[in-house]
Structures are given as C-alpha cells and as structure tokens.
Amino acid sequence: MEKNERLISLDVFRGLTIAGMILVHNPGSWGSVYPALRHAVWHGVTPTDLVFPFFLFIVGVAITLSLTKRKERGDNQNKLILNIIKRSFLIFLVGLILMGFPYFNLSTIRIPGVLQRIAVVYLISSLIFLKCSIRWQVILTFAFLLVYWFLMTVIPVPGVGYANLEPATNLGAYFDNLLLNGHLWSGTKVWDPEGILSTMPAISTALSGILLGHWLKSNKDNAEKVVWMFVVGNFALLISMFWDMVFPINKGIWTSSYVMYTSGLALIFFAICYWLVDVKKYSWWTKPFVVYGMNAITVYFLSGIVARLLTLIKVTNTMGEEVALKTYLYNSIFVPLFSPMNASLAWALTYVLIWLGLMWILYAKKIFIKL
C-alpha cells in the first residue's frame, strides 16, 4: 500500500456496513421480518449480528491509517489526543441527540447506544494506538477478552449470588442497572446491548482492526497480505467455535467468542474487498458503497432522525383513522404489492435507496461531513 494511497476497499466495506445497519433498523413492519434480518434472540448469531462489529473493526483499521498519516505529516501527539477527545465527544453527543429526539426527556433518555459505543471505543482504541507498541496492542486485544470472560463467568453477581449469562441477571446487566438505571434500552429497561461492561470486548473488536491496519501498512506483497488475512480470519473463526462451548457467541453481551467470530469474518470479508477493489481494480460495482462509506455516521444519524419523524407525524387514512405517516405510506404502497415479509423488506430497501440518492448528492458536491 502506497503512503498516500486511499484504501477504497475500506470505504466500500464501511458503506456496505452502514447500508446494512439502515436496512435492518428500518423494516416496514417489525412483525414481518426475515430471520436473517433480525438479531439472534440471545445466544447464537445471524447476519444482522455482524453489522455493528464489522463497523467497529473498520473504525480500528481507519485509526491506524489516519493517525499514522497524521504522525507522518508532523502532528504532535498532544494535538492528536485533543482531536481524538473532541471527535469522541461529538460522536457521543450526536448519539444522545438521536436517542432523545424529539422530546429530549433527560430523566429517561437512553445513554448507551450505537454511536455512543463507537465514540467510547474510538477514544480508548485511539489512545492505545498512540501510547502502546504493536506488541502491547496485541496483548491488550486478548487481555480484554480474557478478563471479560473471567468477569462474566466467574465473578458472582451481587443480589443473584452466582455468575451467569442470562439477559437480566448477568454481571453486565448488574452494572447497567447500578450506574444507568432509567437510562437503558427501552426494549429491556434492565440491561443494554451497548452497556458498560460489554464495551471492554468491543474495544478488542476495534483493536483487531488496528492490527489489520498495521499489516496493510507493511511492505508485504499484496497477495501475501490477502493470504494471511484469510489464514488469520479462519483461525479466529476456529478459536471462536471452541470458545463458544464455554462462553457462547452472543451479540447482546458482546462475548469474547463473539469478538473472535465477527473479527474473523470481518478479516475474510475485507480480504475479499481488498483483493477485488484495491489489488485487481474491479471497481465498477463499488460506487454506491463508497457514497455511503464517505458519509457513514452522517447518513446513520439522519436516517434515524427521519425514521423517528415518520412514526411521529400523523395523517388520516382512507378509513378516517389517524395513523403514523410511515404506516400510511407502508400500507398504501407496499402492502398491496407484496406478501407481508416482502412488503416489509421492500420498504427497508426503498429506504436504503432513498438515502443512497441523498448521499450521492453530497458526494457529487464533495461534501463529506466528518465528526
């Protein structure tokens, strides 16, 4: 990889991931969703469970490439740290705005969330990158996973009396309730899938991306880089299968086996993108994903705000009933044309395409909103 060469495959991978996030978060009806587009109920994994860890993995790769470039152009470490803190604060703030919109009830606003976790993981992972050698980055990647495994499976949960991995009674849920009571995900109210303790292994997800960034920056031949991405990715999958026996793959509590599984798959998928796009230059299919990837957090935030508005704005349907604008549009346009499952999927795909069009306008005007 040349010093100033942009890694297009990373933009493509990021764009694919963000498009996936918007797709799975915006079905026409939550009662009619294909199983692959739902999260696993608890233990186990679906394609939907890959989306968020893939994005954190990409964050890690970008940390290595971006901060290395800035160090090479002469930015001092204090300036870099200040910039990292500012960016983390802005992403966290945008996440809170998305959680609170439009009422901003501070007594019940959800404090954890997707953007909030991205902010915290980005902050800690960036500082580790700046302050630690590659050797220590490797050590910390696995140390976080091992410590988290120990905490979740050995330490007795106060008030419960034993370690467990049940949704409402595990150690992570205990800390969520203790420190964020009343500010957790409305779907559970007693624990949060982006909770406090599970942020520890999420940092390892980003650190695995940082380590890939180092590999991409090396002077190795492109073919050798890709081969080793496949080798390490498959080895991580193998480890995850064994770890799953004692610490099940679980997105809700971001288990260590889940990190190994998703990081392994991310390595394999990225290797495919890297080989096709940056090595073989097969770029005819990439533009939509590059468009999404160049304004990733912007489109995630705006699509979330608009989705909320579509449920808040009320209109009168043909029966004289007052319904949400989304319900009216969905029932009027999609339900008559498709089966329930396909109507719900068609709505989600249409939503993704609408936002692609809007982001394409920004891309054409070279407007890239960076937090």
DRENRO-241441 format. One record per residue (C-alpha): x, y, z; residue number from 1; residue in three letters. Coordinates in Angstrom, 3 decimals, decimal comma, padded with zeros to 6 digits. Example, Ala and Ser with C-alpha at 12.3 -4.5 7.8 and 13.67 -1.06 7.14 Angstrom:
// DRENRO-241441
- u v w n res
- 012,300 -004,500 007,800 1 ala
- 013,670 -001,060 007,140 2 ser
// end
This chain:
// DRENRO-241441
- u v w n res
- 000,000 000,000 000,000 1 met
- 001,477 003,351 -001,072 2 glu
- 001,946 006,019 001,573 3 lys
- -000,742 008,430 000,293 4 asn
- -002,939 005,901 -001,487 5 glu
- -006,558 005,857 -000,303 6 arg
- -007,853 002,440 000,622 7 leu
- -011,042 002,313 -001,470 8 ile
- -011,901 -001,161 -000,182 9 ser
- -012,215 000,301 003,319 10 leu
- -014,755 002,871 002,082 11 asp
- -016,625 000,085 000,284 12 val
- -016,651 -002,133 003,376 13 phe
- -017,789 000,798 005,532 14 arg
- -020,533 001,661 003,048 15 gly
- -021,756 -001,936 002,920 16 leu
- -021,884 -001,974 006,712 17 thr
- -023,797 001,298 007,064 18 ile
- -026,265 000,279 004,351 19 ala
- -026,747 -002,956 006,305 20 gly
- -027,384 -001,015 009,513 21 met
- -030,051 001,121 007,871 22 ile
- -031,630 -001,929 006,230 23 leu
- -032,022 -003,946 009,444 24 val
- -033,142 -000,960 011,536 25 his
- -035,959 000,079 009,194 26 asn
- -038,320 -002,751 008,226 27 pro
- -041,782 -001,843 007,066 28 gly
- -043,225 -003,833 009,964 29 ser
- -041,342 -005,357 012,891 30 trp
- -043,908 -008,139 012,845 31 gly
- -042,810 -009,252 009,377 32 ser
- -039,038 -009,550 009,179 33 val
- -036,983 -012,342 007,655 34 tyr
- -034,983 -014,191 010,381 35 pro
- -031,659 -013,205 008,776 36 ala
- -032,584 -009,544 009,281 37 leu
- -033,241 -009,956 012,996 38 arg
- -030,737 -010,194 015,831 39 his
- -030,369 -013,590 017,485 40 ala
- -032,781 -013,838 020,412 41 val
- -029,848 -014,458 022,796 42 trp
- -027,016 -016,956 022,213 43 his
- -026,156 -017,507 018,567 44 gly
- -025,643 -015,220 015,609 45 val
- -027,457 -014,045 012,487 46 thr
- -026,170 -011,937 009,573 47 pro
- -027,649 -008,893 011,336 48 thr
- -025,360 -009,521 014,308 49 asp
- -022,327 -008,986 012,074 50 leu
- -023,123 -005,396 011,124 51 val
- -022,095 -003,451 014,236 52 phe
- -018,862 -005,356 014,998 53 pro
- -017,867 -005,001 011,340 54 phe
- -018,213 -001,237 011,712 55 phe
- -016,069 -001,184 014,878 56 leu
- -013,498 -003,334 013,079 57 phe
- -013,451 -000,730 010,286 58 ile
- -013,033 002,020 012,898 59 val
- -009,902 000,223 014,070 60 gly
- -008,414 -000,046 010,579 61 val
- -009,142 003,649 009,971 62 ala
- -007,452 004,589 013,268 63 ile
- -004,169 003,040 012,129 64 thr
- -004,274 004,541 008,641 65 leu
- -005,456 008,008 009,699 66 ser
- -003,299 008,536 012,796 67 leu
- -000,200 007,116 011,092 68 thr
- -000,686 009,584 008,241 69 lys
- -001,098 012,471 010,673 70 arg
- 002,008 011,476 012,635 71 lys
- 003,988 011,248 009,403 72 glu
- 002,995 014,787 008,423 73 arg
- 004,262 016,103 011,763 74 gly
- 001,222 016,427 014,058 75 asp
- 002,400 016,173 017,651 76 asn
- 000,837 013,651 019,996 77 gln
- -000,889 016,197 022,235 78 asn
- -002,657 017,693 019,230 79 lys
- -003,732 014,246 018,086 80 leu
- -005,076 013,349 021,536 81 ile
- -007,038 016,597 021,748 82 leu
- -008,540 015,923 018,331 83 asn
- -009,458 012,365 019,351 84 ile
- -011,187 013,596 022,518 85 ile
- -013,132 016,250 020,597 86 lys
- -014,242 013,766 017,950 87 arg
- -015,292 011,198 020,547 88 ser
- -017,305 013,833 022,413 89 phe
- -019,074 014,936 019,216 90 leu
- -019,977 011,370 018,199 91 ile
- -021,259 010,640 021,714 92 phe
- -023,296 013,866 021,706 93 leu
- -024,810 013,071 018,303 94 val
- -025,721 009,637 019,659 95 gly
- -027,516 011,209 022,630 96 leu
- -029,373 013,568 020,291 97 ile
- -030,511 010,585 018,229 98 leu
- -031,631 008,744 021,382 99 met
- -033,503 011,762 022,772 100 gly
- -035,120 013,122 019,609 101 phe
- -037,610 014,785 019,572 102 pro
- -038,622 015,157 023,243 103 tyr
- -035,209 015,046 024,968 104 phe
- -036,584 013,840 028,279 105 asn
- -033,375 013,864 030,316 106 leu
- -034,913 011,730 033,071 107 ser
- -035,370 008,740 030,756 108 thr
- -033,058 009,330 027,779 109 ile
- -031,088 006,241 026,800 110 arg
- -027,423 006,959 027,494 111 ile
- -025,845 003,910 025,807 112 pro
- -026,340 003,413 022,082 113 gly
- -024,618 002,572 018,825 114 val
- -022,973 005,962 018,276 115 leu
- -022,117 006,258 021,961 116 gln
- -020,315 002,916 021,860 117 arg
- -018,488 003,949 018,689 118 ile
- -017,366 007,126 020,474 119 ala
- -016,049 005,342 023,573 120 val
- -014,381 002,554 021,589 121 val
- -012,803 005,067 019,206 122 tyr
- -011,447 007,129 022,123 123 leu
- -009,877 004,245 024,034 124 ile
- -008,613 002,390 020,959 125 ser
- -007,016 005,542 019,525 126 ser
- -005,209 006,252 022,796 127 leu
- -003,959 002,669 022,916 128 ile
- -002,702 003,049 019,345 129 phe
- -000,840 006,256 020,195 130 leu
- 000,565 005,172 023,550 131 lys
- 001,307 001,462 023,084 132 cys
- 003,663 -000,508 020,882 133 ser
- 002,236 -003,050 018,439 134 ile
- 003,230 -005,796 020,874 135 arg
- 001,146 -004,213 023,624 136 trp
- -001,733 -003,628 021,231 137 gln
- -001,790 -007,388 020,595 138 val
- -001,541 -008,155 024,317 139 ile
- -004,385 -005,778 025,196 140 leu
- -006,609 -007,150 022,423 141 thr
- -006,559 -010,590 024,025 142 phe
- -006,288 -009,362 027,629 143 ala
- -009,621 -007,535 027,374 144 phe
- -011,256 -010,698 026,009 145 leu
- -009,810 -012,939 028,728 146 leu
- -010,598 -010,537 031,571 147 val
- -014,156 -010,101 030,302 148 tyr
- -014,580 -013,889 030,071 149 trp
- -013,388 -014,207 033,682 150 phe
- -015,673 -011,430 034,942 151 leu
- -018,773 -012,747 033,216 152 met
- -018,333 -016,444 034,040 153 thr
- -016,570 -016,486 037,420 154 val
- -017,482 -013,380 039,446 155 ile
- -020,752 -013,835 041,429 156 pro
- -023,399 -011,241 040,560 157 val
- -024,432 -009,164 043,614 158 pro
- -028,033 -009,884 044,526 159 gly
- -028,012 -013,060 042,440 160 val
- -025,183 -014,940 044,113 161 gly
- -023,628 -016,706 041,154 162 tyr
- -022,105 -015,915 037,779 163 ala
- -024,483 -016,359 034,865 164 asn
- -025,124 -015,279 031,267 165 leu
- -028,881 -014,684 031,478 166 glu
- -030,139 -011,403 029,981 167 pro
- -031,274 -009,602 033,136 168 ala
- -029,065 -011,180 035,791 169 thr
- -025,534 -011,276 034,358 170 asn
- -022,748 -009,048 035,695 171 leu
- -023,046 -006,618 032,767 172 gly
- -026,762 -006,134 033,476 173 ala
- -025,918 -005,525 037,144 174 tyr
- -023,560 -002,661 036,277 175 phe
- -026,024 -001,232 033,742 176 asp
- -028,747 -001,167 036,393 177 asn
- -026,425 000,166 039,071 178 leu
- -024,988 003,037 037,034 179 leu
- -027,585 003,753 034,312 180 leu
- -030,897 002,789 035,889 181 asn
- -033,721 004,502 033,970 182 gly
- -031,456 005,313 031,035 183 his
- -031,264 001,910 029,357 184 leu
- -032,687 000,463 026,150 185 trp
- -036,488 000,647 026,216 186 ser
- -036,694 -002,899 024,861 187 gly
- -035,371 -004,298 028,146 188 thr
- -035,207 -001,461 030,710 189 lys
- -032,927 -003,639 032,902 190 val
- -029,874 -004,098 030,641 191 trp
- -028,474 -002,597 027,466 192 asp
- -026,899 -004,275 024,414 193 pro
- -024,423 -001,370 024,327 194 glu
- -023,905 -001,472 028,088 195 gly
- -020,916 -000,505 030,203 196 ile
- -019,081 -003,782 030,821 197 leu
- -019,521 -005,171 027,308 198 ser
- -017,682 -002,132 025,952 199 thr
- -014,477 -003,855 027,082 200 met
- -014,591 -006,654 024,462 201 pro
- -015,947 -004,162 021,908 202 ala
- -012,618 -002,345 022,269 203 ile
- -010,932 -005,611 021,274 204 ser
- -013,045 -005,617 018,117 205 thr
- -011,604 -002,230 017,161 206 ala
- -008,097 -003,272 018,222 207 leu
- -008,301 -006,234 015,841 208 ser
- -008,958 -003,680 013,092 209 gly
- -005,974 -001,624 014,284 210 ile
- -003,769 -004,699 013,959 211 leu
- -005,021 -005,249 010,416 212 leu
- -004,152 -001,615 009,709 213 gly
- -000,548 -002,307 010,694 214 his
- -000,487 -005,291 008,346 215 trp
- -001,874 -003,214 005,470 216 leu
- 000,807 -000,560 006,111 217 lys
- 003,571 -003,151 005,880 218 ser
- 005,744 -003,634 002,807 219 asn
- 004,495 -007,170 002,197 220 lys
- 003,295 -008,215 -001,240 221 asp
- -000,458 -007,753 -001,768 222 asn
- -001,004 -011,443 -002,402 223 ala
- 000,801 -012,311 000,836 224 glu
- -001,316 -009,770 002,729 225 lys
- -004,530 -011,307 001,420 226 val
- -003,437 -014,884 002,092 227 val
- -002,595 -014,088 005,702 228 trp
- -005,891 -012,222 006,166 229 met
- -007,674 -015,427 005,154 230 phe
- -005,434 -017,585 007,339 231 val
- -005,814 -015,429 010,462 232 val
- -009,517 -014,878 009,804 233 gly
- -010,197 -018,602 009,619 234 asn
- -008,025 -019,250 012,672 235 phe
- -010,095 -016,687 014,601 236 ala
- -013,265 -018,495 013,490 237 leu
- -011,820 -021,791 014,724 238 leu
- -010,996 -020,267 018,121 239 ile
- -014,497 -018,798 018,348 240 ser
- -016,061 -022,231 017,776 241 met
- -014,158 -023,721 020,722 242 phe
- -014,691 -020,653 022,927 243 trp
- -018,405 -020,774 022,129 244 asp
- -018,630 -024,054 024,067 245 met
- -017,833 -022,296 027,354 246 val
- -018,647 -018,644 026,587 247 phe
- -021,373 -018,653 023,900 248 pro
- -021,330 -016,345 020,900 249 ile
- -023,723 -013,577 021,913 250 asn
- -024,146 -010,082 020,489 251 lys
- -026,303 -008,831 023,383 252 gly
- -023,411 -009,109 025,848 253 ile
- -020,640 -008,967 023,182 254 trp
- -018,951 -012,138 024,403 255 thr
- -015,293 -012,849 023,732 256 ser
- -016,205 -015,704 021,377 257 ser
- -018,439 -013,236 019,507 258 tyr
- -015,467 -010,893 019,070 259 val
- -013,317 -013,706 017,666 260 met
- -016,109 -014,859 015,371 261 tyr
- -017,015 -011,437 013,985 262 thr
- -013,416 -010,230 013,714 263 ser
- -012,526 -013,415 011,852 264 gly
- -015,369 -012,914 009,401 265 leu
- -014,538 -009,208 009,059 266 ala
- -010,963 -010,141 008,123 267 leu
- -012,192 -012,574 005,481 268 ile
- -014,761 -010,182 004,018 269 phe
- -012,285 -007,322 003,996 270 phe
- -009,679 -009,527 002,311 271 ala
- -012,172 -010,160 -000,489 272 ile
- -012,914 -006,423 -000,836 273 cys
- -009,223 -005,540 -000,719 274 tyr
- -008,281 -008,081 -003,387 275 trp
- -011,121 -007,162 -005,735 276 leu
- -011,054 -003,379 -005,329 277 val
- -007,533 -002,268 -004,414 278 asp
- -005,482 -005,057 -005,965 279 val
- -007,420 -006,232 -009,039 280 lys
- -009,141 -002,832 -009,536 281 lys
- -012,611 -004,309 -010,126 282 tyr
- -014,350 -001,113 -009,116 283 ser
- -017,402 -000,992 -011,428 284 trp
- -019,717 -002,130 -008,590 285 trp
- -018,299 -000,061 -005,741 286 thr
- -019,657 003,474 -006,237 287 lys
- -022,907 003,128 -004,214 288 pro
- -020,988 001,739 -001,257 289 phe
- -018,259 004,378 -001,499 290 val
- -021,007 007,034 -001,478 291 val
- -022,419 005,538 001,726 292 tyr
- -018,984 004,995 003,249 293 gly
- -017,789 008,573 002,780 294 met
- -020,625 009,974 004,949 295 asn
- -021,232 006,947 007,140 296 ala
- -022,091 008,471 010,517 297 ile
- -023,987 011,330 008,870 298 thr
- -026,321 009,009 006,970 299 val
- -026,783 006,768 010,022 300 tyr
- -027,788 009,761 012,152 301 phe
- -030,062 011,421 009,594 302 leu
- -031,776 008,173 008,613 303 ser
- -032,504 007,545 012,294 304 gly
- -033,980 011,023 012,774 305 ile
- -036,193 010,746 009,692 306 val
- -037,336 007,246 010,684 307 ala
- -038,438 008,688 014,035 308 arg
- -040,278 011,545 012,310 309 leu
- -042,126 009,124 010,045 310 leu
- -043,629 007,488 013,123 311 thr
- -044,422 010,803 014,876 312 leu
- -046,106 012,663 012,018 313 ile
- -049,787 011,717 011,884 314 lys
- -052,058 011,644 008,836 315 val
- -055,627 010,484 008,198 316 thr
- -056,044 007,287 006,183 317 asn
- -058,911 006,316 003,882 318 thr
- -060,833 004,881 006,863 319 met
- -060,729 008,246 008,604 320 gly
- -058,262 006,964 011,203 321 glu
- -055,244 008,933 012,369 322 glu
- -052,093 006,876 011,754 323 val
- -048,354 007,438 011,559 324 ala
- -047,086 008,681 008,200 325 leu
- -044,909 005,582 007,913 326 lys
- -047,903 003,317 008,500 327 thr
- -049,928 005,202 005,901 328 tyr
- -047,209 005,016 003,245 329 leu
- -046,379 001,398 004,014 330 tyr
- -049,996 000,215 003,918 331 asn
- -050,831 002,294 000,836 332 ser
- -047,824 001,482 -001,357 333 ile
- -046,104 -001,716 -000,228 334 phe
- -048,695 -003,936 001,449 335 val
- -050,939 -004,202 -001,654 336 pro
- -047,992 -005,274 -003,845 337 leu
- -046,159 -007,889 -001,791 338 phe
- -046,532 -010,617 000,802 339 ser
- -046,093 -009,342 004,398 340 pro
- -042,403 -010,340 004,620 341 met
- -041,539 -008,980 001,191 342 asn
- -043,510 -005,780 001,765 343 ala
- -041,506 -005,148 004,932 344 ser
- -038,237 -005,872 003,113 345 leu
- -039,256 -003,697 000,146 346 ala
- -039,845 -000,759 002,500 347 trp
- -036,392 -001,231 004,048 348 ala
- -034,689 -001,491 000,651 349 leu
- -036,520 001,588 -000,601 350 thr
- -035,381 003,497 002,485 351 tyr
- -031,774 002,451 001,825 352 val
- -032,034 003,574 -001,810 353 leu
- -033,571 006,949 -000,897 354 ile
- -030,685 007,659 001,441 355 trp
- -028,227 006,494 -001,197 356 leu
- -029,679 009,131 -003,526 357 gly
- -029,381 011,848 -000,906 358 leu
- -025,800 010,880 -000,035 359 met
- -024,960 010,765 -003,743 360 trp
- -025,866 014,457 -003,956 361 ile
- -023,422 015,219 -001,130 362 leu
- -020,784 013,026 -002,753 363 tyr
- -021,196 014,765 -006,112 364 ala
- -020,760 018,126 -004,408 365 lys
- -017,741 016,769 -002,488 366 lys
- -019,459 017,382 000,862 367 ile
- -018,107 014,938 003,428 368 phe
- -019,284 015,598 006,984 369 ile
- -016,661 014,329 009,408 370 lys
- -017,327 014,244 013,138 371 leu
// end
